[in-house]
Amino acid sequence: MRSKQERFNWKKFLKELAVIAVPVALQNLLTTTGSMIDTMMIAPLGENVVGAVGLCAQFSSLMFSSYWGFVGGGMLFFSQYWGAKDEGSINRAYGTTMVCLVSVGVLFASAATFGPGLIMRVYTDKAVIQEIGTEYLSIMGISYLATVFATGMSALLRSTERVKIPLVAAICSVSSNVFLNWVFIYGKLGLPAMGVRGAALATSCAGLVNVGVILLLAKRVGYPYLFQLRFHFRWSLPWLKEYFVKCFPILCNELLIGVGNMVINIVLGRQSEQAIAAIAVFRVLEGLVIGFFAGFSNAASVLVGKCVGAGELNVAYQRAKRLVLVCGVTIFCLVLALMALHRPILTAMSLKGESYRIGVQVLSVYCIVAVLRMSNWIQNDTYRSAGDAAYGTILEIVFMYCLLLPCVCLSGLVFKLPFLITFLCCYIDEPIRFCLMQRHMYSGKWIKPVTEQGKAELAAFFEKKKG
């Protein structure tokens, strides 16, 4: 029997979880709601416009996959050094992370600005969708640098438990995006109607608003780490080696998964126009679930990573196990609510007839697999924050390239099976990975501190666990 003092404090845990997860979830829900409103506002322009903008969003997702390895690695260091109260190392980790993020942002901004037509030809073989997407993407490239700056700053703020600043910035950004959509798309306040180009311009301007508000509020409250430039680049070879060794598995994971998702989107982009439109709307709704889940993900990184950094390894272990349970139950409730409201949502996003039917089928499948998918995701994020960036990475890459991609390509391109079967193949690996991730969770082998406090307690943690 455990003593009363050793029992897990659910009340304290849920309170700390809510303090971090709720603002982050609200921020991401605001952003996703903005994307939904974007889709609704361009819906009157036609089903092909909705499909084209949806495919452009997949290129943005590829950029996300390319830089998220550095964000995930950065948050590993931010949260553990925050637990250890090592301000110099927090600054150094932030400077390294931002240099990597900006490099990725410049690469994708250049590709979108100077080669949008080539990008669209990769994603779909429908000429009319290619033309619309080219117009949209050539302007969207402007927003990519703002995106990486905002992402890096938000990751640092969340990891150091300053979650309100990104939330307020998101409110301002989404509000400005909706207003500017109304102005630019339909030509209000004396401006010409720009259609899909106006939607891209509004999104780009909103990205700049996001960055500006974060900097303004951080300066106002006296938050130090964003502005201490002279400390951001105090690197040494041993430091850079440790940083990139930890980041490398995460980077490989995100890049290879991003490429795999691009292949999946290429297959889906060669289905019927109705299926393309349905998938574009589904991606927006999927973003709603992922955005809500991101609150748990960030909370996992902070609540677990901070404890590991401070040497409280058993607390980190107990928290990690319960995070999976809370996340799974919450996501299940969310997808049920989404399914209950599917009719007005899909109709408002211009789906009708065959595209509406496909949209309902896709949502039905997602309601089943979303819980497993998000549970796998939060376990991987938990491992990363505790210092184990390899296990989840290897597992996800192996299943993506050995099982998932062959099934999707064969069903969608070779055997030309019904679209729903091809879509179902996109999630065929989730149940198997969930079982393997749970086994690793209970082993505790994912706890790998980078701070001296954490390393000093590692042997005692495993000795106690054996006992």
N, C-alpha and C positions, 0 to 999 in steps of 0.2 A: 504493500500500500504506500502510495506517495503521501508525504506529509502535506498539511494544508498549505504550507508556504510554497510547495512545489507545483501546486495545481495551476493550470493555465488560467490567466486572468482574461476571460473573454471580454469583460466590460472595458477594460483598458485597451485591449487590442482593437476592438471595434471602434472605439472612440478615436484612437490614433489613425486607424484605417480611414475613417470617415473624413478626418481633418485633411488628409492628403488626397484621398480618392475622389471625394465629392467635387471639390473645385476643378480637378483635372478632368473628371468626367463631364462636368458642366461645360468646361471650355471646349472639349472635343465635340460634345453634343451641339454646342453653338456653331462650331465650324461645319459639322456635318449638316446641321439644319440649314446653314448658309448654302451648302452644296445642293440640298434638296430644293431650296428656293430658286437657286440658279437654274436647276433643271426645269422647275415649273415655269420660270419666266421665259426660258427659251423654247418651252414645249409648243407654244403657238406657231413657232417657225417651222415645225414639222418633225416627223419621226426620224428622218435622216440627220437632222441637226442634233437631235438628242443622241443618236448613235455615234456621230462624229465626235462630239464633245466627250462622250464616254470613253472612246478610244484614246483621245488625247490625255484623259486622266490616267490611262494605263501607262503612258510614257512618263507622266509625273510620278507614278508609283514605282517605275523602274529607277528613277532618280532617288526616290525615297529609299529603295533597297540598297542603292549604291552608297548613300551616306549614313544610313542608320547603324551600320557596324561601328562607325566612329562615335555616334551618339550613345549606343549601348555600352561601348567600352569606356567612354567618358563618364557615364553615369555610374559605372562600376567604381571608378576612382573617386568621383565626386562624393558619393554616398559613404564609402568607407573612410575617406579622409575627413568627411564631415563628422562621422562618429568619433574619429580620433582627434578632432579639433586641430587638424594640421592645415592651417590657412595657406602656407607657402605651397604645399603640394596641390591644394585645390586650384590656386591660380595657375600653376604650371600645367595641370591637367586640362584646364579650360582653354588656355592658349594653344596647346597642342591640338585639342579637339576642333577648335574654330579654324585653324589653318587647314586641316583636313576637309572640313565641311565646305569651306569657301572654294577649295580646289575642285571639289565635285560640282558645286553650284555653277562655277564658271564653265566647266565642260558641258553640262547639260543646257545651260542658257545659250551657249554658242551653237550647239546642235539644233535647238529648237528655233533659233533666230535665223540661221543661215541654211538649214536643211530640212525644213518642215515637210516638204513634199516627199522626200525620201523616207522619212519616218512614217508617214501615213501609208505609203505603199507597202511598208513592212507589215503594218498592223491589219490591213484589209485590202481586198481586191476589188472593192466597189468604188468605181470612179467618182460618183457623186459624193460619197462620204469622204473620199480622199481630198476632194476640192474644198469642202467645207472645213475639214480638219486642218488643212494647210493654213487657211486664213486664221483660224483660232490659235493654232500652235505658234505661229510666227510672232504673235503679240505676247502670248503667255510666257515666252522665254524670259521676258523682263522680270517676271515675278520670282524666278527661281533663286536668285541671289538673296532676295528678301526672305524667302522661305527658309534657306539654310541658316541665315543669321538669327531669325526668330526661333528656329528649332534649337539651335545651340544654346541661346540665352535661356529659353524655357527649360531645357534639360538641367542646366545649372541651378536655376531658381527652384525647381521642384526638388532636386536632390538635396538642397540645403533648406528645405521646408519653407520656401517662400512661394506658395502656390497661388496666392491671390493676384499677383501682378500679371502672370500670363492669362488668367481668367478675365481680368478687366480689359487687357489688350485684345483678347478674342472678341469680347462684346463690341468694342469699338470697331474692330476689323470687319466683323460680320455685318454690323449695322451700316457701315460705309459701303460694303459690297452690295447689299440689297438696294440702297439708295442709288448708287452709281449704275447698277444694272438697269434700273428704271430710267435713268437719264440717258445712258449710252445706247442701250438696246433699242429703245423705242423713240429716241430723239426728243427728249423733254427739255424744258428750260431754254428753248431756242437752238439746241444742238441738232445736227442731222442724225437720223436713225442709222445706227451702225450694225444692227443685227448681231450675228455671232461674234464679230470683231469687238463690238461694244461689251459683250460679256467677258471677253478676255481682258480688255482694258480695265474694266471694273475690278476684276480679280487681282490684277497687277497693282492697281492703286491701293486696294485693301491690304495687300501684303506689306506695302510701305507704311501704312497706318499702323499695322501690327508691330513692326520693328520700332517705330517712333514712340508709341505709347509705352512699350516695355522699357526703353531707355529713359524716358521721361519719368515714369513712376519709380524705377530703380534709383535714379538720381535723387528724386524727392525724398525717399525714405532712407537714403544714405546707405544703400546696399553696396558693399565694397567691391566684390569680385569682378563685376563687369567692367570696371573703369580703371583697375590697377594694371595698366598696360605694361609698365616697366617690370612687373613680376610675371607676366604671362609667358615670357620667352626665355626664362632662366632654365634652360635645358642642359642636360648632360647625357653622354652616351649611355650610361647605365639606366638613366630614367627613360630615355626614348626606347631603349631595348625592352624594358619592362612594359611600357605603354603599348607598343606594337605587338609584343608577344601576347598580351591579354586581348588586344583588339583584333588580332589576325583571325582567330576562329570565328568571331562575330562578323567580321567583314566578309570572310569567305561565305559564311552562311547567308548573309543578306544579299550578296552579289549573285551567288549561284541560285538562290531561291528567286531573286528578282529576274534572272535570265529564264529560269524555269517558268515563272508566271508569265513572262513575255511570250514564251512558246505557247502556253495555254491560251493567252489572249489572241495570238495569231490564229490558232485553231478556231476559237470562238468567233473571231472576226471574219471567218470564211463560211459562216453559216448564213442563214437567210437574213434579210434586212429586219424582219420582225424579231428574230432571235437576238440580233445585235442591239436593237433598241431595248429589248427586255433586259439584257445583260447590263446595259448602261444604267438603267434604272436600278437594277439589283445592286450594282456596285455602290451606288449612293446609299442605299438602305443597309448594305453590309458595312459601309463606313460608319453608319449610326451605331451599329453593334460594336464595332472595333473602337470607335471613339469613346463609347461608354466604358468599354473594357480597359482602355488606356489608363483610366483612373486607378484600376486595380494593379495594372502593370507598373505604373510609377510608384504606387504605394508599396508594392513588393520590393522594388529596387531600393527604396528609402528605408522601409521598416526592417528588411532583412539585411541589406548592405550596411546600414548604420550599426546594427548590433554586431555583425561580423567584424567590422572595423574597430569597434570598442572592446572586442574580446568576449562578448556575451553570446557565445556560440550556441548554447542550448536554447536560449530564447529565440535566436534566429531560426533554428531548426523547427521549433514548435510553431512559430508564426508561419513559416513557409507551408507546412502541412495544412494549416487552416485557411490560408489564402486560397488554395485550390478549391476547397469546399465552398467558401463564400462566393468566389467568382463563379463557379459552376451554377449554383442556385440562382444567383442574380441574373446571369445571362439567359438562363432558361426562362425566367419570368419576362425578361425583355423581349425575347423572340416570340413568345406566346402573344404578348401585347401587339407586336408588329404584325403577326399573322391575323389577329382579330381585326386590325384596321387596314388590311391590305387593299380592300376595294376602293375606298376613297383616295388612298395614297397613290395607287397605280393609275387610277383614272386621272388624278390631278397632274400626273407626269406624262400624260398624253398616250398612255398605252390603251389600245382597244383591239377588239377582234382577236386575231391570232397572237399578236404581241402581248395582249393582256393574259391570254391563256398560258402562254409560256412563262410570263412573269409570276403567275400564281404557282405554277409547278416548281419553278426555281426556288421561290420562297418556302414552299413546303419542304423541299429537300434540305434547305439551309436550317430550318427550325430544328431538324434532327441532328445535324452535324455541328452546329455552332457551339454547343456546350463543350463537346470534345475538343474542337479546334481552339477555343479560347482557354480551356484548361491546359492544353499542351503548351500554348503560348505563354501563359503566366508561369508555368513551371520552368520553361526555358529562361524567361526573364529573371526568375528567382535565382536560378543557378548562376547566371551571368553576374548578378549583383554580388553574389557570395564568392566570386572568383573563378567559377568553373564555366568557361566559355566554350568548351570543346564538346561535351557530351550531347547536348541538344542539337548543336550544329551538325555533328557527324550523323546523328540519327535522321535529322530532317533532310539533309542532302542525299543520303543513301536512298531513302524512301522516295524522294522527289524524282531522282534520275533512274532508279531501278524499277520502280513500280508505277508511280503516278503518271509521269510523262509518257511512257510507252502506252499505257491504257488510254490516255486522252488522245494521243496522236492516232493510234490504231482505230479507235471508235469514231473519231471525228473526221479523219482524212482518208483512211484506207477503207474501212468497212461502211462508212457513211451511215452509222447507226442513228436512231432518233436523238434529237438534241438533248433531251433530258438524261439519257444514258451517258452521253459525253460529259455533261455537267456533273453528274453523280461521280464520275471517275476522278474529278478534281479533288475529291475528299476521301478517296478510297483508303488512304494511309492513316487517317486520324485515329481509328479505334486501336490499331496495332501500336502506334506510337504512344498512345495514352497509357497502355499497360506497361510499356518499357520505361516511360518517364516516371510513373508511379513507383516502380521498383527502385529506380535510382534515387528518387526523393527520400524514401525510407532508409536507404543505405547511409545517407548523410555525407557521402563522399564528395558532394558538390561544394562543400564548405572549404574554400581555399583563400584565406585572408591575404591581403597585400600590405597590411599594417603590422607593426611590431606587436601591438597589443593583441591582435587576433592570432598571430602566429604563436605567441606564448601560451595561448589557451588551447591550441589544437590537440595536443596529445591528451590533455585531461578530458576534453570533450569525447574523444573516441573511446577512452578508457571507461568513462561513465556510461557511454552508450552500450558498450559490451556487457557491462554489469547489469 
